[in-house]
């Protein structure tokens, strides 16, 4: 794969949030000088930082991942919903946890809550999207729907192979290729 970033930068090692803040001006300057890499922050910011020779500790990678995929407002909403849901779940046999998988959804609704599966639904798997069909069957289901909707939100970091495909130009998306740095938008009036 051809290297679309021939610029070589001096290494920056980021161990802590303080290090990241202290390096921010240099990181922004590097991204501004390599707009083809700066765009890739939208695909996976961790790989884009590596491409400009910024190495993150595992803790900082996790921090960036969590900040992008579950911003503070989303985390707050999940905490609020969990505080409403878990006490109700604790009243059910076996005190189930908040479901996170189709199997856990089915276990909760069909076994713990005693709701009969609708025609066509498996008693062993219930996709998040199918919860809506059950929203009137138990007072807790609308909260579970909201919890799973919020938990699913946030940005998705693409894996290395997808990142590399965008970087090489093998994959293209209009939203990504339309980003321009340092120039006014095409329809801007001078």
N, C-alpha and C positions, 0 to 999 in steps of 0.2 A: 504494500500500500504506500503511495507517495506521501511524504511528510508535508503537510500543508502549513507547518509552522517551522520555517528554517531559522527563526530567531532563537538565539541561545541566551538564556538568562542565568544569572548567578542564583544558586539554590537559596530558597527560603524554607526554613523548618518552622512549622507552627505546632507548638505543643499545647498551648492554652488559648482561651478566649482573649486574654490580654495580648498574647503574641499576635493573634489574628488582627486585633484592632491596631496594634503598633505597625503592622505590615500593610495595612489597608491601602495607604496611598500608593505604595509600590505595586501592589496587586492590581489596583485600578489602572495605574499607568501601563502595566503590562497588558492588561485586557484591552485598553484603548489602542495600544500599538499593534495588537493582533486581533482585529475585528472578526476574522474567521474563527478564532478560538472563543472570543467573547460571546458570540452567538450560541456556542455550544454549552454555555452555562445553563441555558434553558433545557438542554438534553440531559446533562449530568454535570453539576457544578464541581464535583470532586475530581472527575476526569479532566475537566477544563483547567482546574488549578494545577493538576499534575503536568499538563501540557505547557504551562508557563513556569514550570520548575518550582512549584510550591508543594511541599510535602506536609501533609497533615498527620498528627497523631491519630490513633484509632478513636480516642475520645473526641477529638475535633471533627473527624469524619462523621461520627455518630451525632454530634451536636448539629452539624450542618444538615445532615439527613433529616433529623427530627424537626429542625426549624422550618425547612422547606415543606416537608410532608405533613407536619402537624404544627402549624403556627400557634402561638400562644392563645389566640381567641378560640381556636378549634380545641385545643387541650382543655381550656376552661369549660367549654360547652360539654365536652365528653365527661369531665369531672362532675358537672352539674347533673347530667343525665344519669351517670352511674350512681350518684347519691340518691336519685329517685328510684332507680331500677333495682339495685342490689337488695335493699331492705324488703322489697316485694318478693324477690327471688328466694330470699332466706326463709320465707314463710312456706315455700313449696317443699315437697318431699325431696330429700337429698341436697337441699340448698344449692341449686345449680349456679354456676357462674354466668356472667353475661355471655351469650353465645357469640362466637366469632367465625364459625364455619357452618356450611349447610348441614352437616351432621348434628352439630350442637343445636342449630335451629330446630331440626326435626325432634331431637331428644327433648328439648324444652317444651315445644308446643304439643307434640303428640303423646309424650310420656308424662312429663312433669305436670303439664297443665290439663292433660286429658282431652285435648281437642282432636276430633277425628280429621284425618287428612281429607282434603277435597278430592273429587275424582281427578285422576291424572297425576296427583302428587304422591311421591314415594314416602312411605313412613320412615325411611332411613336418611333421606336427604331433602332439605328445603332451602332452595336458593334465597338469598337476600331479597331478590326481586319479587319472589312469591309471597313474602310476608304481607304485602299489601292486601292480598286476597283474604287474610285472616284478621284484619285490623279491628273488626267489630266483635271478634270472638272472645277477647279477653282485654281488660283495661290496660294491661301492661304492653300489649303488642304495639300500639302507636309509639310508645317510648322506645321500644326496641328498634322499630323502623327508623326513628329519628337518630338513635345512637349509631346504628350501622351506616346510615347515610353520612353522618358527620365523620365517623371513623374512616370511611372510604374516601373522603374528600382530600384536598391537598395535592401537591404535585407528585408526579411519578418520576423517579430517576430511571432512565433507561440503562440497560446493561452495557458492558464494554463493547460487545459486538455491534450493537445498534449505534452507540456513540461513534465508533470507528467508521461505520458506514456513512453516517452524516458527515463526519470529518473528511472522508475521502470523496464525498459527492455521490456515492453509490445510492444513498437515500436522500430524497429532497422533499421538503414540505414548504408550501407557499409561505406560511407564517414565519418560517425560519429563514428562507432565502430572501424575504422582503425586508429584513432588518438591515438598516444602513447606519453606520456610525460616522459622525463628523460632517454630514451633509444634510441640508434641509429635505423634508419629504418631497417627492416628485411633484405634488400638487401645491406646494407652498408658494405664495406670491412673494416676490422680492421687494 
